[in-house]
């Protein structure tokens, strides 16, 4: 098990801020009324934070890496959903770019953490 609290991880902090942004964006306008897309975006964002936290608590680096890869997949899912929301007019260009940029930053951070944890084993 990890000796650090997942809330101390910079990647978790960034993912949390991204998730809060998703909730803010999905609480307004037409996106708030599209329950399917809204809920899927929220689930993907929450999945990123949850899988970082769960991976951090795993007893082996191999288990940790598995959960970090799942978190990375959820980031990709969220970016795709943001692009869909932009395409149907639920998000404007700035909102979508902000969310995509946040997702790409979290994905890069996860990639670095994955590489580090894979090299520890």
C-alpha positions in Angstrom: 0.0 0.0 0.0 1.2 3.5 -0.7 2.5 5.6 2.2 1.2 8.8 0.7 -2.3 10.1 0.7 -3.7 10.2 -2.9 -4.9 13.8 -2.2 -1.2 14.8 -2.0 -0.6 13.7 -5.6 -0.4 16.6 -8.1 -2.2 14.6 -10.7 -5.1 13.9 -8.4 -5.4 17.6 -7.6 -5.5 18.5 -11.3 -8.0 15.8 -12.0 -10.2 17.0 -9.1 -10.1 20.6 -10.6 -11.0 19.1 -14.0 -13.9 17.2 -12.5 -15.2 20.3 -10.7 -15.1 22.1 -14.1 -17.1 19.3 -15.7 -19.8 19.7 -13.0 -19.9 23.4 -13.6 -20.1 23.1 -17.3 -22.8 20.4 -17.2 -25.0 22.4 -14.8 -25.9 25.0 -17.4 -27.5 25.4 -20.8 -28.6 22.6 -23.1 -26.0 20.2 -21.7 -27.7 20.2 -18.4 -30.8 18.9 -20.1 -29.1 16.2 -22.1 -29.0 13.7 -19.2 -27.1 11.0 -21.1 -24.2 13.1 -22.2 -24.1 15.1 -19.0 -24.0 12.1 -16.8 -21.5 10.3 -19.0 -19.2 13.3 -18.8 -19.5 13.4 -15.1 -18.9 9.7 -14.7 -15.8 9.9 -16.8 -14.4 12.8 -14.8 -15.2 11.1 -11.5 -13.6 7.9 -12.8 -10.3 9.7 -13.3 -10.1 10.9 -9.7 -11.4 7.6 -8.3 -9.0 5.4 -10.3 -6.0 7.6 -9.3 -7.1 7.2 -5.6 -7.7 3.5 -5.9 -4.5 2.9 -7.7 -2.5 4.8 -5.1 -3.9 2.5 -2.4 -2.9 -0.8 -4.2 -0.3 -2.9 -2.7 1.9 -3.4 -5.8 3.1 -1.1 -8.4 1.6 -3.4 -11.1 -1.8 -2.9 -9.5 -1.3 0.8 -9.2 -0.3 1.1 -12.9 -3.4 -0.8 -14.0 -5.6 1.8 -12.3 -3.6 4.7 -13.7 -4.2 3.3 -17.2 -7.9 3.1 -16.5 -7.8 6.7 -15.3 -6.0 7.7 -18.5 -8.7 5.9 -20.5 -11.4 7.9 -18.7 -9.5 11.1 -19.6 -9.7 10.2 -23.3 -13.4 9.4 -22.9 -14.0 12.8 -21.3 -12.1 14.6 -24.1 -14.2 12.7 -26.7 -17.4 13.7 -24.9 -16.3 17.3 -24.8 -15.7 17.3 -28.5 -19.2 15.8 -29.0 -20.7 18.5 -26.7 -18.9 21.1 -28.8 -20.1 19.6 -32.0 -23.8 19.7 -31.0 -23.5 23.2 -29.6 -23.7 22.4 -25.9 -20.2 23.9 -25.2 -18.6 26.8 -26.9 -15.0 26.7 -28.3 -13.4 28.2 -25.2 -15.2 25.8 -22.8 -14.3 22.8 -24.9 -10.7 23.9 -25.2 -10.4 24.5 -21.5 -11.7 21.0 -20.8 -9.6 19.4 -23.4 -6.5 21.2 -22.3 -7.1 20.1 -18.7 -7.7 16.5 -19.8 -4.5 16.5 -21.9 -2.5 17.9 -18.9 -3.9 15.2 -16.6 -3.2 12.5 -19.2 0.4 13.7 -19.5 0.8 13.6 -15.8 -0.6 10.2 -15.6 1.7 9.0 -18.4 4.7 10.3 -16.3 3.4 8.6 -13.2 2.8 5.3 -15.1 6.3 5.4 -16.5 7.8 6.0 -13.1 5.7 3.2 -11.4 6.5 0.8 -14.2 10.2 1.4 -13.7 10.0 0.8 -10.0 8.9 -2.8 -10.4 
